[in-house]
């Protein structure tokens, strides 16, 4: 299970505060600049993979400054992130393979 959240540029600094929550901090978290990731969004993307309860908790505590992406938008961001991670792993494999 995963959740994709968008923090606008002004509130992106608050993302780290919310990630310190005990339940949320035990999940796999990835943060990327939205445009650097290749999306049309502006701001900071936070992708949390793990327990649905933790993802819902993050959504609850960040609700005032972040938007949870759903449907095709969330899938696209998740796939872009996976592709980026796979390419990085291939690059490391090529160097040390």
GISUL-V623256 format. One record per run of one state. SS is the DSSP state (hx for helix, st for strand, lp for the rest). FROM is the first residue (numbers start at 1). LEN is the number of residues. If there is no record, write none. Layout:
SS,FROM,LEN / SS,FROM,LEN
This chain:
lp,1,1 / st,2,6 / lp,8,1 / hx,9,3 / lp,12,2 / hx,14,6 / lp,20,2 / hx,22,4 / lp,26,2 / st,28,6 / lp,34,10 / st,44,6 / lp,50,2 / hx,52,11 / lp,63,3 / st,66,4 / lp,70,1 / hx,71,26 / lp,97,1
